Amino acid sequence: MVTWAEFERREPAFAAAVAARFEAHKHKTMATIRADGGPRICGTEAEFVDGDLWLGGMTGNRRFADLRRDPRVAIHSGSDDPDVWSGDARVGGTAIEVTDEAGQARFRAGAGEVPPEPFELFRIVLTEAVLVRLDDARENLLIDTWRVDRGVTSTVRR
């Protein structure tokens, strides 16, 4: 697992492309694992601050309870309408809860929008990132996948 900053250092162009898809839309979709083992999908916001990818929100949120129990998470970027679709991105990894004042201050110092007090905060360490887009002719689907243990691989689908 690596921080966002380490991902950027290892794969600068790919990380920039993934970040661009994430920053294109405020709202993302997040997947966690419920207590019964089933999937939970919910809307969320994620923000890049000081070399990390962060999730923050109101206290008592079920998705954050999921992360405390099983920290595995996937976050999908927002998506454009089909006629103007320019790609999607997804990251997967582990959510680390940040409860200390220094960690929360680090987030607050660089965040565009900070949830009202009190709030819950998680930092994401990555195991994978995926970028999906169309080629210039908009005929082929291009899928680039980065995994912490093997770098970027590319697939073309017609």
Rosetta blueprint (number, residue, H / E / L):
1 M L
2 V E
3 T L
4 W H
5 A H
6 E H
7 F H
8 E H
9 R H
10 R H
11 E L
12 P H
13 A H
14 F H
15 A H
16 A H
17 A H
18 V H
19 A H
20 A H
21 R H
22 F H
23 E H
24 A L
25 H L
26 K L
27 H L
28 K E
29 T E
30 M E
31 A E
32 T E
33 I E
34 R L
35 A L
36 D L
37 G L
38 G L
39 P E
40 R E
41 I E
42 C E
43 G E
44 T E
45 E L
46 A E
47 E E
48 F E
49 V E
50 D L
51 G L
52 D E
53 L E
54 W E
55 L E
56 G E
57 G E
58 M E
59 T L
60 G L
61 N L
62 R H
63 R H
64 F H
65 A H
66 D H
67 L H
68 R H
69 R H
70 D L
71 P L
72 R E
73 V E
74 A E
75 I E
76 H E
77 S L
78 G L
79 S L
80 D L
81 D L
82 P H
83 D H
84 V H
85 W L
86 S L
87 G L
88 D E
89 A E
90 R E
91 V E
92 G E
93 G E
94 T E
95 A E
96 I E
97 E E
98 V L
99 T L
100 D L
101 E H
102 A H
103 G H
104 Q H
105 A H
106 R H
107 F H
108 R H
109 A H
110 G H
111 A L
112 G L
113 E L
114 V L
115 P L
116 P L
117 E L
118 P L
119 F E
120 E E
121 L E
122 F E
123 R E
124 I E
125 V E
126 L E
127 T E
128 E E
129 A E
130 V E
131 L E
132 V E
133 R E
134 L E
135 D L
136 D L
137 A L
138 R L
139 E L
140 N L
141 L E
142 L E
143 I E
144 D E
145 T E
146 W E
147 R E
148 V L
149 D L
150 R L
151 G E
152 V E
153 T E
154 S E
155 T E
156 V E
157 R E
158 R L
